[in-house]
Amino acid sequence: MGIRYVKWWMFLCFFIHRYAFAFGVSEQVRHYTVKDGLQTNEVRQIIELPNGQILVNCEGMFGLFNGKSFTEIACDYSLAYPLSQYRGYAHRWQGDSLLWLRDFYRLYLFDAHSLVFRYDVKQRIETDDVLQQLANGKEVYENPADNIQMLADSIGAHSKVACAITDRQGGIWLGTQTNGLYYVAPSRPQMQRIDKETSIPRGTTDRKGRKWVCTPEGLLCYDHSNTPTQYTQANTKGFIHNRMLFITELPDGRLLLCNHAHYLGYFNPETHVFQPLNEKLPQLENYRLLIGACPLPQEQKAVVYSQNGAMVLDYRNNRIEEFRPGRVISRYTDKYNCMFLDEHRLWIGTQNGLFVAEGDSVRRLSVSDGLANVCIRSLVQDFQGNMWIGTAAGISRISPQMYITNFNSADGVPSTSMAERAAFLSTDGQLIFDYKDGSVAFRPEWFNAKGKSMPVRLVSVNVNGIPTSYDRKSNSSLQLPYDRNHLDFYMSALNYASPEQTRYRYKLRGIDRDWQYGMGYEGVITVHYNALLPGEYELEAQAAIADSEWGEMLRYGVVILPPWWLTWWAKLTYSLIGFMGLIGLIRLYLRWKKAQMERENEKKVNHLFELREEARHQFAENVNIDPSKISINKEEEELVARLMKAIEKNLDNTDYTVDQLASDVALSRSNLYRRTQSMLGITPNDFLRNVRLKNAARLLSETEQPISQISLQSGFASPRYFAQYFKKMFGITPTEYRQGKGIEGE
């Protein structure tokens, strides 16, 4: 059984190496009818516009192709220019934007820039001889060529062809009288199918040139003479089964072999000995089926992957390490199908995505990134550095710049899943992919991108789910009210020949920081933006065909107008109202603050007044003068103390005056006057006299000195004068005071 596998594999390689594959011709046909937006299936006129869109006339009803389907172009039939009789279908360009169309009984003017019909027709025709000839039927009737009907019959159009054109890509559009519109794509290179049940055997070629092939019946080795040597349980020590899963040559020259399900070890063909590692590495028992190994030469290790995880084998020290990219991969799957290490990246094909590990970063590629399918079956790299991927839905290619191109039945790829780890690069650069019922073979250069990519066209805009009119020119803008802020942009590169190979990138400035990517499998890509806030935005988009460079940039502005309560004048009004309100609040605050301060000041004044009254009462009622009791603050207390000290020093000096007192306390007479008036409500002279009198009262009560002597000691030269002021102050005479009549009140 194993010999048959190898013989077929060798024959296939020889066949590919011996013969070059010719390009096939693709007659991929698409059929458009009323279900695709045509008004009727009677197509009478087809025009390719300068922007690449297709305009179709269905007996006076017009549709515009957006890359996927047809949308109606409104035309007021009553405003078209009437013709006296049927002249046949024709058209004429006036400049690069005005298109004149003639049908049964009308002449129409279509603006190809704004994509709307114009009705200023009569004046133009009356002043232009060429247009008059068009109206009079002197333009040639647009009959299709003779071979067009043969083409229509070959594709099963089942109707007479009324019109036909060849577009800029070489595709042919056929308008039929009763069966709609057909598009015949231009010829494309075809992969060559070999429709026989095959199986590319799993194996490797070592540095000695020996080919090793794993089969269910044992391990086969082909030397330079192509004579096979078979290794089985019968002639090799260590095999537990004849089923061989994979074999890989390690950088140190040893052969790493998996026998049966998960018996991994080193195989020595010279000694016919297989040394399993399972006893030393019991972790291997955790893997139900080992799939393959990918050596990492720089690390002197190898990644071993399986149906339920992956690990790193340190083959120098015979130990298992963690496969760090597996931390990311485990979030999606644990089933590994294939691996490939190139100069920069480790490619990891799994059941749920293609993972690319470079350094410490791991990136997952899926359908959202452009792959046709996420189940990765096989990986192989061509001589130009392109990675070719066999998936469960065909074949994809990733360029060194990480551009993705998918190949389908139009390229000769069968609509089926590719086989696991069944991709092969021949020595002359041809690729072979195996699938269930055969193989597909091709040269990578057949599918190199030719020509530059097409510009992106904004073919439709929906606002809140409803199609809206807009200026279709790039660098234009669309203004919308605040409540119409749910936008759907429909864009197309108008790549009719291979829409599935068109990739797009786009961003809405003001929303997206980075490019967003998508594929135009059906000819149109739809971009959704919901609940946009009032402001200015700009849609940017580019397209590329296959792995060509990005094409011309589309820029389209969107302005979401604010509601009236958020307009500039509303905001200005709010600002003025707010400013006036702030001024009012400030005024209210100042009034409140002023009233509060007045209340506090009044309270303070009342308190001071009470203190002042208390101080004056203390001065008036007490014979002994305490500076702290007849003053209300430290400054007054210090002043009273100085005054008392100066007066007491000159009590017996009958010539001691207020001027001398002011001088002794370093104040002017007027300043001293103000201070005593403020503190006690009396003049400095009264203060001096009162202090003398209080001193005399103290002496009268404490000593037996004669009144005349006390008068002199208190600064009064005249006893009569002393008695007069003493009675005025105390209400009694000095004699009565000594006798105790005035002491009770003190």
C-alpha positions in Angstrom: 0.0 0.0 0.0 2.8 2.4 0.9 4.7 1.6 -2.3 1.6 2.6 -4.4 1.4 6.0 -2.6 5.0 6.7 -3.3 4.9 5.7 -7.0 1.9 7.9 -7.6 3.7 10.8 -5.8 6.9 10.4 -7.9 4.9 10.2 -11.1 3.0 13.4 -10.2 6.2 15.2 -9.5 7.8 14.0 -12.7 4.7 15.1 -14.7 4.7 18.5 -13.2 8.5 18.9 -13.7 8.3 17.6 -17.3 5.4 19.7 -18.6 4.4 23.4 -18.3 0.8 24.2 -17.7 -1.0 26.2 -20.2 -3.4 29.0 -19.2 -7.0 28.0 -19.2 -9.8 30.2 -20.4 -12.5 31.2 -17.8 -15.9 31.8 -19.1 -17.3 32.8 -15.8 -20.8 34.0 -16.4 -23.1 36.1 -14.3 -26.7 36.6 -15.0 -28.7 39.6 -13.9 -32.4 39.9 -14.1 -35.2 41.9 -12.4 -34.3 40.1 -9.1 -31.0 42.0 -9.3 -32.6 45.4 -9.7 -33.3 45.6 -13.5 -36.6 47.2 -14.2 -37.4 44.7 -16.9 -35.6 41.8 -18.6 -35.7 43.7 -21.9 -32.2 45.2 -22.1 -31.9 47.5 -25.0 -28.8 49.6 -24.3 -25.6 49.2 -22.2 -23.1 52.1 -21.6 -19.9 52.0 -19.6 -19.5 55.3 -17.7 -16.1 57.0 -17.2 -16.1 55.9 -13.5 -16.5 52.3 -14.6 -20.2 51.8 -13.7 -22.5 50.2 -16.2 -25.7 52.1 -17.2 -28.5 49.9 -18.6 -31.6 51.1 -20.5 -34.5 48.8 -20.2 -37.0 50.4 -22.7 -36.9 53.8 -21.1 -36.2 52.7 -17.6 -32.6 53.1 -16.4 -30.5 51.1 -13.9 -27.0 51.7 -12.7 -24.7 48.8 -11.7 -23.0 49.3 -8.3 -20.8 46.2 -8.6 -23.4 43.8 -7.2 -26.8 44.8 -8.4 -28.7 47.5 -10.3 -30.2 50.6 -8.7 -32.9 52.6 -10.5 -31.9 56.1 -11.9 -35.0 58.3 -11.7 -35.9 59.8 -15.1 -38.9 62.1 -15.7 -40.1 60.6 -19.0 -42.3 63.6 -19.7 -39.3 66.0 -19.7 -37.2 64.0 -22.2 -36.9 65.3 -25.8 -39.6 63.7 -27.9 -38.7 62.2 -31.4 -41.1 62.2 -34.3 -40.5 58.5 -35.0 -38.4 55.5 -33.9 -34.8 56.0 -35.0 -33.1 53.1 -33.2 -31.0 53.0 -30.1 -27.8 55.1 -30.1 -25.7 57.3 -27.8 -23.2 60.1 -28.0 -20.8 61.6 -25.5 -20.5 65.3 -25.2 -17.3 66.0 -23.3 -16.5 63.5 -20.6 -19.6 64.0 -18.5 -22.7 64.5 -20.7 -24.2 61.4 -22.3 -27.0 61.6 -24.9 -29.1 58.5 -25.1 -31.7 57.7 -27.9 -34.3 55.0 -27.6 -37.8 54.5 -29.1 -39.2 58.0 -29.1 -37.1 60.0 -26.7 -33.7 61.7 -26.4 -32.3 61.8 -22.9 -29.4 63.7 -21.4 -27.5 62.0 -18.6 -24.8 63.7 -16.4 -22.2 60.9 -15.8 -20.5 62.9 -13.0 -23.6 63.5 -10.8 -25.3 60.4 -12.1 -28.7 62.2 -12.7 -30.7 63.0 -15.8 -30.9 66.6 -16.9 -33.8 68.3 -18.7 -32.2 71.4 -20.3 -32.4 69.4 -23.6 -34.4 71.4 -26.1 -32.2 74.5 -26.2 -29.0 72.4 -26.5 -30.4 70.4 -29.5 -31.6 73.5 -31.3 -28.2 75.1 -31.2 -26.1 72.0 -31.9 -26.0 70.4 -35.4 -24.5 67.2 -34.1 -27.2 66.7 -31.6 -29.8 67.4 -34.3 -28.3 64.6 -36.4 -28.6 62.3 -33.3 -32.3 63.3 -32.9 -33.0 62.8 -36.6 -31.6 59.3 -36.6 -28.4 59.8 -38.4 -26.3 58.1 -35.7 -25.5 54.5 -36.3 -27.9 52.0 -34.7 -26.1 50.0 -32.0 -26.3 46.5 -33.4 -24.2 43.8 -31.7 -21.5 42.0 -33.8 -22.3 38.7 -35.5 -20.3 36.6 -33.1 -22.0 37.9 -30.1 -25.1 35.8 -30.6 -22.9 32.7 -30.8 -21.4 33.6 -27.5 -24.8 34.2 -26.0 -25.9 30.8 -27.2 -22.8 29.1 -25.9 -23.5 30.4 -22.3 -27.2 29.5 -22.5 -28.7 32.9 -22.8 -31.9 31.6 -24.5 -32.7 34.9 -26.0 -31.7 37.2 -28.8 -28.9 39.7 -28.0 -30.1 43.3 -28.3 -26.9 45.0 -27.3 -23.3 44.2 -26.2 -20.2 46.0 -25.0 -16.7 45.1 -23.8 -15.7 46.9 -20.6 -12.3 48.2 -19.6 -11.3 44.9 -18.0 -12.2 42.9 -21.1 -15.4 41.5 -19.8 -18.4 41.3 -22.2 -21.9 42.5 -21.3 -24.7 41.0 -23.2 -28.2 42.6 -23.1 -30.9 40.3 -24.3 -34.4 41.0 -25.5 -36.2 38.9 -23.0 -33.8 37.3 -20.5 -32.0 40.1 -18.8 -28.2 40.9 -18.8 -25.2 38.5 -18.9 -21.7 39.3 -18.0 -18.9 37.1 -19.4 -15.7 37.6 -17.4 -12.4 37.9 -19.3 -10.1 34.8 -19.4 -8.1 34.1 -16.3 -5.2 31.7 -15.6 -6.5 28.3 -14.5 -5.0 25.9 -12.0 -4.8 22.4 -13.5 -6.8 19.7 -11.9 -5.8 16.0 -11.8 -9.1 14.3 -11.1 -7.8 11.1 -9.6 -7.9 9.9 -6.1 -4.5 10.7 -4.8 -2.6 11.3 -1.6 0.6 13.2 -1.3 2.5 11.1 1.3 3.8 12.8 4.4 7.5 12.9 4.6 10.8 14.8 4.2 14.1 14.9 2.3 17.1 14.8 4.5 20.5 16.6 3.9 21.8 13.4 2.3 19.2 13.5 -0.3 17.2 10.6 1.0 13.4 10.8 0.7 11.5 9.6 3.8 7.8 8.8 3.5 5.4 7.9 6.3 2.7 5.3 5.5 0.3 3.2 7.5 2.4 0.2 6.6 5.8 1.5 7.7 8.5 4.0 7.0 9.9 4.2 3.5 13.3 5.6 2.4 14.3 6.3 -1.2 18.0 6.7 -1.8 19.6 8.1 -5.0 18.9 4.9 -6.9 15.2 5.3 -6.0 15.3 1.9 -4.5 13.0 1.9 -1.4 13.9 0.6 1.9 11.0 -0.2 4.3 11.3 0.0 8.1 8.6 -1.9 10.1 8.3 -3.7 13.4 9.8 -6.7 11.7 13.2 -5.1 11.1 13.3 -2.2 13.5 13.6 -2.2 17.3 11.4 0.1 19.2 8.3 0.4 16.9 5.1 -0.4 18.6 3.1 -0.2 15.3 3.8 0.1 11.6 1.7 3.3 11.4 4.0 6.2 10.8 2.6 9.8 11.3 5.5 12.1 10.5 9.2 12.3 10.2 11.4 15.4 10.5 15.1 16.0 10.2 16.5 18.0 13.1 19.3 20.6 12.6 21.7 18.2 14.4 21.1 15.5 11.8 18.9 13.3 13.8 15.5 12.1 12.6 12.5 12.9 14.8 9.8 10.3 14.1 6.2 9.8 15.4 5.1 6.2 15.5 1.5 5.2 15.9 -0.4 8.0 17.8 1.9 9.8 20.2 5.1 7.8 20.4 7.8 10.4 19.7 11.5 9.6 19.4 14.7 9.5 17.5 15.1 7.1 14.6 18.5 5.7 13.5 18.2 4.1 10.0 21.8 2.7 10.2 21.1 0.7 13.3 17.4 0.1 12.7 16.6 1.5 16.2 13.8 3.8 17.3 14.2 5.4 20.7 10.9 6.7 22.1 10.9 9.6 24.5 7.7 8.8 26.1 9.3 7.2 29.2 11.4 10.2 29.8 8.7 12.6 28.8 5.4 11.4 30.3 3.7 14.6 29.1 3.5 13.1 25.6 0.8 10.8 26.9 -1.5 13.9 27.2 -1.6 14.3 23.4 -4.1 12.0 21.7 -2.6 12.3 18.2 0.7 14.0 17.2 0.3 15.8 13.8 3.8 17.1 12.9 7.0 18.9 14.0 8.5 22.1 13.0 12.2 22.6 13.8 13.4 25.9 15.2 17.1 25.9 14.2 18.2 29.1 16.0 16.8 27.8 19.3 17.9 24.2 18.7 14.3 23.2 19.5 11.3 21.9 17.6 7.6 22.6 17.9 5.6 19.4 18.1 1.9 20.0 17.4 -1.1 17.7 17.8 -4.9 17.5 17.7 -5.2 18.9 21.2 -2.3 21.3 21.7 1.3 22.0 21.0 4.6 21.9 22.9 8.3 22.7 22.4 10.8 19.9 22.4 14.3 20.8 23.6 16.0 17.9 21.8 19.4 18.7 23.3 18.2 18.1 26.8 15.2 15.9 26.0 12.6 18.0 27.9 9.3 19.6 27.1 8.7 23.4 27.3 5.6 25.6 26.8 4.7 26.7 23.3 4.1 30.4 24.2 2.0 31.3 21.1 -0.3 28.6 22.3 -1.6 31.0 25.0 -3.2 33.1 22.3 -4.2 30.1 20.1 -5.9 28.3 23.0 -8.6 31.1 23.0 -9.7 29.9 19.6 -8.8 26.2 19.3 -6.4 23.5 20.4 -6.4 21.5 17.1 -3.3 22.2 15.1 -3.2 21.1 11.5 0.1 22.4 10.0 3.1 24.7 10.6 5.7 26.4 8.5 8.8 28.4 9.5 10.1 31.0 7.1 12.9 33.6 7.5 10.8 35.9 9.7 7.7 34.2 10.9 6.2 31.0 12.3 3.0 30.2 10.4 0.5 28.1 12.4 -2.5 26.5 10.7 -5.3 25.5 13.0 -8.9 24.4 12.9 -10.0 28.0 13.7 -7.6 30.5 12.1 -4.2 31.1 10.7 -1.8 32.4 13.4 1.5 34.2 12.6 4.1 34.4 15.3 6.9 36.9 15.0 9.0 37.6 18.1 6.7 37.9 21.0 3.6 38.9 18.9 1.0 36.5 17.7 -1.5 37.6 15.1 -4.6 35.7 14.1 -5.9 35.9 10.5 -9.5 34.9 9.8 -12.4 35.7 7.4 -12.5 39.3 8.7 -8.9 39.7 7.5 -9.7 38.4 4.0 -9.2 34.6 4.3 -11.9 32.7 2.5 -12.1 30.2 5.4 -10.6 29.8 8.9 -9.9 26.0 8.8 -6.3 25.9 7.7 -5.3 22.5 6.1 -1.8 23.0 4.6 0.9 25.6 4.2 3.6 25.9 1.6 5.8 28.8 0.5 6.9 29.6 -3.1 10.3 30.9 -4.2 9.0 34.5 -4.2 8.1 34.4 -0.5 4.3 34.1 -0.9 2.6 31.8 1.5 0.0 29.5 -0.1 -2.7 28.2 2.2 -5.0 25.2 1.6 -8.2 25.7 3.5 -11.5 24.0 3.9 -12.9 26.3 1.1 -10.1 26.4 -1.4 -6.7 28.1 -1.7 -5.5 31.5 -0.5 -2.2 33.3 -0.9 -0.6 35.8 1.4 2.1 38.0 0.0 5.2 39.1 2.0 3.4 42.3 2.6 0.6 40.3 4.2 -1.9 40.9 1.4 -4.4 38.1 1.1 -5.8 36.8 -2.2 -8.4 34.0 -2.5 -8.7 31.6 -5.4 -12.0 29.9 -6.3 -13.6 27.9 -9.1 -13.0 30.8 -11.5 -9.3 30.1 -11.1 -9.7 26.3 -11.4 -9.8 25.6 -7.7 -12.3 22.9 -6.8 -15.1 23.8 -4.5 -14.0 21.5 -1.8 -11.7 21.2 1.2 -8.0 20.8 0.7 -6.3 17.8 2.4 -4.3 18.3 5.6 -0.6 18.8 5.2 -0.9 17.9 1.5 0.8 20.8 -0.2 4.1 20.4 -2.1 6.5 22.8 -3.9 8.4 21.1 -6.7 12.1 21.8 -7.5 11.0 23.9 -10.5 8.7 26.1 -8.5 5.3 24.5 -9.2 2.8 24.0 -6.4 0.5 21.0 -5.8 -2.4 20.8 -3.4 -4.1 17.6 -2.7 -7.9 17.2 -2.0 -10.2 14.2 -1.6 -10.8 13.3 -5.3 -7.6 14.6 -6.9 -5.0 17.3 -6.9 -4.6 20.8 -8.3 -1.3 22.0 -9.7 -0.1 25.5 -10.9 2.8 27.9 -11.1 2.6 30.8 -8.7 3.6 33.3 -11.3 0.4 32.6 -13.3 -1.5 34.6 -10.7 0.8 37.6 -10.2 -1.1 40.8 -10.0 -1.2 42.7 -13.3 -1.8 46.4 -13.6 -2.6 48.8 -10.9 -5.7 48.7 -8.7 -8.9 50.5 -9.5 -10.2 53.5 -7.6 -13.0 53.0 -5.0 -16.4 54.4 -6.0 -19.0 55.4 -3.5 -22.0 53.8 -5.2 -24.7 54.3 -2.5 -25.4 55.8 0.9 -28.2 54.8 3.2 -29.2 57.2 6.0 -31.2 55.6 8.8 -31.7 52.6 6.5 -33.1 54.7 3.6 -31.2 55.4 0.4 -30.4 59.1 0.0 -29.2 61.3 -2.8 -25.7 62.7 -2.5 -22.9 64.3 -4.6 -21.0 61.3 -5.9 -17.8 63.2 -6.6 -14.8 62.4 -4.4 -13.9 65.2 -2.0 -17.5 66.1 -1.8 -19.5 66.1 1.5 -22.9 65.2 2.8 -24.7 67.3 5.3 -27.2 65.6 7.6 -29.4 66.7 10.5 -28.5 65.4 14.0 -31.3 62.7 14.0 -30.1 61.2 10.6 -26.8 59.9 11.9 -26.9 56.1 11.1 -25.0 55.7 7.9 -24.3 52.8 5.6 -21.7 53.4 2.9 -21.7 51.1 -0.1 -18.3 51.1 -2.0 -17.0 49.2 -4.9 -13.8 49.2 -7.0 -16.1 48.0 -9.9 -13.8 45.0 -10.4 -16.3 42.9 -12.4 -13.7 40.4 -13.6 -12.6 39.2 -10.1 -14.6 40.9 -7.3 -13.7 38.2 -4.8 -10.0 39.2 -5.1 -10.7 42.9 -4.3 -9.6 44.0 -0.9 -10.5 47.3 0.8 -9.3 49.4 3.6 -11.2 52.3 5.0 -11.5 54.7 7.9 -13.9 57.4 9.0 -11.7 60.2 10.4 -13.1 61.3 13.7 -14.1 57.7 14.5 -11.4 55.2 13.4 -7.8 55.7 14.4 -6.5 52.8 12.2 -7.4 51.3 8.9 -10.3 48.9 8.8 -10.0 46.0 6.3 -12.6 44.1 4.3 -13.1 42.0 1.2 -15.5 42.6 -1.7 -16.5 39.1 -2.3 -19.8 40.1 -4.0 -18.5 43.2 -5.7 -19.6 45.7 -3.0 -18.4 46.3 0.5 -20.7 47.8 3.1 -19.5 50.0 5.9 -21.7 50.8 8.9 -21.5 53.8 11.3 -24.2 54.2 13.8 -25.2 57.1 16.1 -22.6 59.6 14.9 -22.3 62.6 17.1 -22.7 66.1 15.6 -19.4 67.0 13.9 -17.3 66.8 10.8 -16.1 63.4 9.5 -14.3 62.2 6.4 -14.5 58.7 4.9 -11.3 57.5 3.3 -11.1 54.3 1.3 -8.8 52.5 -1.1 -9.0 49.2 -3.0 -6.4 46.8 -4.3 -6.8 43.8 -6.7 -5.2 40.6 -5.4 -1.8 41.6 -4.0 -1.3 44.8 -6.0 -0.7 48.2 -4.4 -3.5 50.3 -3.0 -5.3 52.3 -5.6 -6.5 55.9 -5.7 -7.9 57.3 -2.5 -11.6 58.0 -2.1 -12.4 60.9 0.3 -15.9 61.9 1.2 -16.9 64.3 3.9 -19.9 63.9 6.2 -21.2 66.7 8.4 -23.7 65.8 11.1 -25.4 69.1 11.9 -26.1 69.8 15.6 -29.8 70.2 16.8 -30.9 73.8 17.1 -30.2 73.7 20.8 -26.5 72.9 20.0 -26.0 75.4 17.2 -23.5 78.2 17.6 -26.1 80.8 18.1 -27.9 78.6 20.6 -24.6 78.1 22.4 -24.0 81.9 22.2 -27.4 82.5 23.7 -26.7 79.9 26.4 -23.4 81.7 27.1 -25.1 85.1 27.3 -27.8 83.8 29.5 -25.2 82.0 31.6 -23.1 85.1 31.7 -26.1 87.2 32.8 -27.1 84.6 35.3 -23.6 84.5 36.6 -23.6 88.3 36.9 -26.9 88.1 38.7 -25.6 85.4 41.0 -22.5 87.4 41.7 -24.7 90.4 42.5 -26.8 88.3 44.8 -23.7 86.9 46.4 -22.2 90.3 46.9 -25.5 91.6 48.4 -25.7 88.6 50.7 -22.0 89.0 51.5 -22.4 92.7 52.2 -25.5 92.1 54.4 -23.6 89.3 56.2 -20.6 91.6 56.7 -22.9 94.4 57.9 -24.5 92.0 60.3 -21.1 90.8 61.5 -19.8 94.4 61.7 -22.9 95.4 63.6 -22.4 92.4 65.9 -18.8 93.4 66.3 -19.7 97.0 66.9 -22.3 96.0 69.4 -19.9 93.7 71.1 -17.3 96.5 71.1 -19.8 98.9 72.3 -20.7 96.5 75.1 -17.0 96.0 75.9 -16.5 99.7 75.7 -19.4 100.4 78.0 -18.1 97.7 80.4 -14.6 99.3 80.3 -16.0 102.8 81.0 -18.2 101.4 83.8 -15.1 99.7 85.3 -13.2 103.0 85.1 -16.0 105.0 86.5 -16.9 102.7 89.4 -13.6 101.3 90.6 -11.1 103.3 92.5 -8.3 101.0 91.6 -7.6 101.2 87.9 -6.7 97.9 86.1 -5.6 98.6 82.5 -6.9 95.2 81.4 -10.4 96.0 82.6 -10.8 99.5 81.1 -9.4 98.5 77.6 -10.8 96.2 75.0 -7.6 95.1 73.2 -3.9 94.7 73.8 -3.0 98.1 72.2 -5.4 100.0 74.5 -4.2 98.0 77.5 -0.6 99.0 76.8 -1.6 102.7 76.3 -3.5 102.8 79.6 -0.5 101.1 81.3 1.8 103.8 79.9 -0.6 106.6 80.9 -1.0 105.2 84.4 2.8 104.9 84.8 3.4 108.5 83.6 0.6 109.9 85.9 1.6 107.8 88.9 5.2 109.1 88.5 3.9 112.7 88.6 0.9 112.4 91.0 2.3 115.0 93.4 3.3 117.3 90.6 0.6 119.9 90.6 2.1 121.5 87.5 1.9 118.2 85.5 -0.2 118.9 82.4 -1.8 117.0 79.5 0.9 118.2 77.1 3.6 116.6 79.4 1.4 113.4 79.6 1.2 113.2 75.8 4.9 113.7 75.5 5.6 111.0 78.1 3.5 108.4 76.2 4.9 109.5 72.8 1.6 110.9 71.5 0.5 114.2 70.2 -2.0 116.1 72.3 -4.7 115.6 69.6 -3.9 111.9 69.2 -4.1 111.4 72.9 -7.4 113.3 72.9 -8.8 110.9 70.3 -7.6 107.8 72.1 -9.0 108.7 75.5 -12.3 109.8 73.9 -12.5 106.5 72.0 -11.7 104.4 75.1 -13.4 106.2 77.9 -15.4 109.0 76.4 -13.5 111.6 78.3 -10.7 114.1 77.6 -7.1 113.5 78.5 -7.5 116.3 81.1 -10.5 114.5 82.6 -8.5 111.2 82.6 -5.6 112.8 84.4 -8.0 114.4 87.0 -9.9 111.2 87.5 -6.7 109.2 88.1 -5.6 111.8 90.7 -9.1 111.7 92.3 -9.1 107.9 92.4 -5.7 108.0 94.0 -6.9 110.5 96.6 -9.9 108.2 97.3 -7.6 105.3 97.9 -5.4 107.3 100.3 -8.5 108.6 102.1 -9.7 105.0 102.7 -6.3 103.5 103.5 -4.5 106.3 105.5 -5.1 108.8 108.2 -3.3 111.6 106.4 -4.8 115.0 106.4 -7.1 115.8 103.5 -4.9 118.8 102.6 -1.9 116.6 102.4 -3.7 114.0 100.3 -4.8 116.8 98.0 -1.2 117.8 97.5 0.0 114.2 97.0 -2.7 113.7 94.4 -1.6 116.8 92.4 -4.2 119.3 93.6 -2.6 122.6 94.9 -5.9 123.9 96.3 -7.9 121.8 98.9 -11.0 123.7 97.9 -10.5 122.8 94.2 -9.8 119.2 95.2 -13.0 119.0 97.3 -15.0 120.5 94.5 -14.0 117.9 91.9 -14.0 115.0 94.4 -17.7 115.6 95.2 -18.5 116.0 91.5 -16.9 112.6 90.8 -18.0 110.6 93.9 -21.1 112.6 95.0 -19.7 113.2 98.4 -17.0 115.3 100.0 -13.6 113.8 100.9 -14.5 114.0 104.6 -17.7 112.0 104.0 -15.8 109.5 101.9 -13.3 108.9 104.7 -16.1 108.4 107.1 -17.3 105.6 105.0 -20.4 107.0 103.4 -19.3 106.4 99.9 -17.4 103.1 100.3 -20.5 100.9 100.2 -21.2 101.9 96.6 -17.7 101.1 95.5 
